[in-house]
Amino acid sequence: MFRKILICLDGSSLSEQILQYASEEALGADREVVLLRTVPLSHSTTIAIPGVISSIPPSPPAPQQLAAEETEAKEYLDAKAKSLKKIGIKTECVVLVGNPGEAIVNYANKNKIDLIAIATHGRSGIKRILFGSVAEYVIKSSKLPILLIKPK
């Protein structure tokens, strides 16, 4: 039985599809979920030129931009938490700043998480190379059970 479930969201409708599965697992006495969203410290830009793929080095966001992104992430999670709380699931919201994959694994390890629930974006080929895969990083780096879905 999983008592504490970490649900990883990125603000996309694809990532939100994990909520259905994780909330079913969380129903019951003495269980809780943590909704987690990360705010990246930098955003890299990729330029695709035929025959050449180049990435512009990431630049850190201005402090006010970072604060605005954190506020938006918190409001987003609070809105998602309302529906879980309505059906009786004890829910906490956490916003972390940094690399998403690393933040998820570190948080899970430090906070007695029993299950990580995450949706993959289903990228393959060049898109996966360019954008990476947070879900893949979590699978490879965490020793915890992982509920992984590929959204429709």
N, C-alpha and C positions, 0 to 999 in steps of 0.2 A: 504494500500500500504506500502510496506517495502522499506525504503529509504537506509538503511545501513544494509548490510547482512554480518555476520561473517561466513566464510567458514572454517571449521576445517579440517586440513589435517595432516596425520602422516607419509607421505612418501610412503605409500603402494598403490598399484593399487586399492585395495578395497576402501580406503578412497577417492581416486580421482573420483570415480563414482558419488559423490555428486556434482561435478563441473557442470555436464550437467544440473541438475535440478536447482541448485542455480543460474547459469548464465542465464537461461531462466527467472527466477524471477527478475533478476537484469537488464534485458534489458529495456531501456527506459530512459527518461530524468530525471535528478536530482536523480540518484541512484548510489550507489557505493558498492563495496564489499571489505572486508578485508580478506585476506588469512592468516590464523594463523596456526603456527606449534609450538609445545612445545618441548623443550629439557629437559628430566627428569634430576633432580639433582642426582638421584641414580638409579642403576639398581640392582634389587634383582635377585638372582638365586634360582630356585626351583629344588629340587632334588626329583625325584619320585622313591621310593623304594617300592616294593610290600608290601602292608599293612601299609605303613608309607609315609606320604608326609611331606617334610621338606623344609623350606625356609631359605636360608642363609641370614643373615641381610645385607641390602644394604650398599654399600660403596660409598662415593662421588667420582666422577671422578676427575682425576688430572686436574688442571687449563688448561693445553694445550689441553687435550682431550675435555673438555667442550667448549673451544674456537673453536676447529675444528668442533665439532658437531653443534655449532651455525652457523658457516660459511657454512657448508653443508646445513643446514636447510634454510638459507637465499637464497642460490643459487637455491635450489629446488623450493622455493616459487617464486622467480624471473622468473624462467622458466615457471611455471604455469601461472603467471600473464601476460606473453607476449600474450598468446592465448586469454585471456579475453580482454586485451587492444586492440587487433586487431579487435574485434567485437564491440568496442566502450564502453566497461564497465570501468568506473573509478575504479582502483584497487590499493590497498595498501597491503604491506606485513609486517607481524609482527612475530617475533620469540620471544618466552618467555621461560624462564627457570623455571622449577618447576613441580609440580604435574599437569598433563594435564587437568583433570577435573576441578580442582580448578582454574587453570590459565584461562581456557576458560570462566568460569562463572564470575570470577572477571573482566576480560577484557571486557566482554559484558556489565556488570553493569556500569563500569566506562567510557565507550566510546559511549554511546547512540546507541547501537546496537538495531535494530528492529527485527531481525530474526537470529537465530543460525542454520546453516546448517551443518549436521554431518552424517556420515555413521557409522553404527554399523558393527562390524566384524562378528556378528552372532554367537558368541560363546554361548554355553550352557553347562550345567552340570559342570563337574569338571574343564574344561578349563575356564569357567566364574569365578569359585571360585578362581582358581589360578591366573588368569591374570586380573580379575576385568573387569569393563566395563566403559570406559570413557563416552560413550553415555548415559548409565544409570545414571551415576552421574550427568551429565548435565541436563537430564530430571528431576531428583528429586530436583536439587538444584537451577535451574533457573526458574524465573517467566515469561521469554520471550517465544514467539512462537518459536517452533523448527521444522525444516524440517529434518526429519530422514528417511534414506533409509537403507534397508538391501541389500547390493550389491549382484549381481549375481555371 
